[in-house]
């Protein structure tokens, strides 16, 4: 066994130092990719849906999970809405890229979440763009393309408190 090899060739203090150094290295490696969560509280401004403007939405909370490798997840803590005459609420849950300065972006046409309609069931939302950081970002989405035209377009600006 590896312990017998060390005990035959190294004294006890040297073995203790080796095990301590191995533990430190393992913690450093494991800690680099550890997930962290950040709660983003604020409001949605510049709310636009289907080319109509709506009032700000106060008290919105997002959870940003940082995987520690430049990727993460942005999700709404609770359903958002209804907004205006929207017959339902939006649940954001999307993969994001996080740069070293905290900038956020998302791949175009990736799943951004779901519009849960009161009648008719859920409609998948897709990212048009995500730009900004954890204090202010702009999220643009679309749903249901028919003949290349989105049936539902939305754009909001999140501003942290």
C-alpha positions, -999 to 999 in steps of 0.1 A, spaced: 0 0 0 10 36 -5 12 42 33 37 13 37 58 28 9 59 62 27 64 47 61 94 27 49 110 55 30 100 87 49 99 97 85 66 106 102 71 144 99 78 143 62 47 121 56 25 146 76 38 175 54 31 155 23 -5 147 34 -11 183 44 2 196 10 -19 170 -8 -50 181 11 -43 218 3 -38 210 -34 -71 190 -34 -90 219 -18 -76 244 -42 -86 222 -72 -120 215 -59 -126 251 -48 -118 265 -83 -150 250 -98 -172 253 -68 -207 267 -75 -217 300 -59 -251 316 -59 -258 353 -59 -292 368 -53 -300 398 -76 -329 419 -63 -343 448 -82 -369 458 -108 -376 454 -144 -376 487 -164 -381 494 -201 -406 466 -202 -417 459 -238 -438 431 -252 -450 429 -287 -439 465 -293 -460 478 -264 -445 495 -234 -455 485 -198 -449 499 -163 -419 489 -143 -421 456 -123 -409 461 -88 -396 434 -64 -381 410 -89 -354 386 -77 -331 365 -98 -307 338 -86 -274 337 -105 -256 304 -100 -219 307 -111 -204 273 -119 -169 288 -115 -159 279 -150 -174 308 -170 -208 293 -171 -239 296 -149 -276 297 -147 -299 327 -143 -334 320 -130 -363 340 -115 -369 332 -79 -406 335 -84 -428 338 -115 -428 373 -130 -462 388 -139 -487 391 -151 -475 422 -169 -501 444 -186 -527 422 -202 -504 392 -203 -525 361 -194 -499 344 -173 -464 347 -157 -429 342 -169 -403 319 -153 -368 326 -164 -344 297 -163 -315 300 -187 -278 291 -192 -255 321 -192 -218 328 -198 -201 348 -170 -169 366 -179 -141 374 -154 -156 409 -148 -191 396 -140 -205 403 -175 -235 382 -185 -243 368 -220 -264 340 -234 -264 321 -266 -290 333 -291 -320 310 -296 -312 290 -264 -340 283 -239 -346 314 -217 -376 301 -197 -413 296 -200 -444 318 -203 -470 299 -182 -503 309 -197 -535 308 -177 -552 293 -207 -534 271 -232 -504 260 -211 -467 268 -212 -449 285 -240 -411 282 -243 -392 315 -244 -359 317 -264 -331 342 -259 -326 369 -285 -298 385 -264 -286 390 -229 -261 418 -222 -249 435 -191 -238 424 -156 -253 415 -122 -263 451 -115 -280 460 -148 -287 437 -177 -310 436 -207 -328 404 -216 -346 400 -249 -367 370 -257 -390 356 -284 -415 328 -285 -430 307 -312 -416 316 -346 -441 311 -374 -427 315 -409 -396 332 -394 -416 358 -374 -418 357 -336 -453 356 -322 -442 371 -288 -413 394 -284 -402 408 -251 -374 430 -238 -367 441 -202 -339 458 -184 -331 445 -149 -318 471 -125 -305 460 -91 -316 478 -59 
